[in-house]
């Protein structure tokens, strides 16, 4: 709105795969970093790329999951579209291309891109003071697991830290703040609200039998509260773009005089046309 300024832009991860323009999107984010304070978090798709790119112990497993099932071939093509491996010839199918990539030295990212991936954060915490309650906002791609020490999980900075934590704590990948799809029943820590993506909101609605069929509910963030206290626990803003939904952005007003911490959310519908608007700005009041 007029007169408002952006103090920080936080991206929750998954910048690559599932489309032909992964490199172009990263270029856009790098450009935004020149104009705004930008925080970029690690998503599970970037985790798969890094596990494969750095040839970890589970490279073949990560490569198979990434290349064959999660759009990794499209991502590599966006960086190396001129490579002979993508030309018509010995590798006519996507499956054959992905198999060839296991043994190719094609993934040699330029410094600016390798730095971008290596420096992605695991989480980002923002302390606020609203109505004397002092809530903290924890931004992650997904959700820290209640089964492991929260402070240890919040101390993780990079992809390398994440894998060291998994090794030392015997933690499975799907219980990390990058992959965990758990629906929380209470706050992980007093006055801590987790804001995340990763799990399409429709999945949670189906789990809790709250699925709605009208548009407002379909594209809204999924909000979890504690049953007794009604305190906010988590806010999921993955509204299922990959499955034909929208891309959702949550506005946060952290000004001391603000009456509403979460004033609105913006949904972007890529299927614009006669019956669809590209942007949909909606009011939101969660407090």
Buried (B, 14 or more C-beta within 10 A) or exposed (E): EEEEEEEEBBBBBBBBBBBEEBBEEBBEBBEBBEEEEBBBBBBBBBBBBBBBBBEBEBBEBBBBBBBBEBBBBBBBBBBBEEEEBBEEEEBEEEEEBBBBBEEEEBBEBEEEBBEBBBEBBBBBEBEBEBEEEEBBBBBBBBBBBEEBEBEBBBEBBBBEBBBEBBEEBEBEBEBBBBBBBBBBEBBBBEBBBBBBBBBBBBBBBEEEEEBEEEEEBBBBBBBBBEEEEEBBBBBBBBBBBEEEBBBBBBBBBBEEEEEBBBBBBBBBBEEEEEEEEEEBEEEBEBE
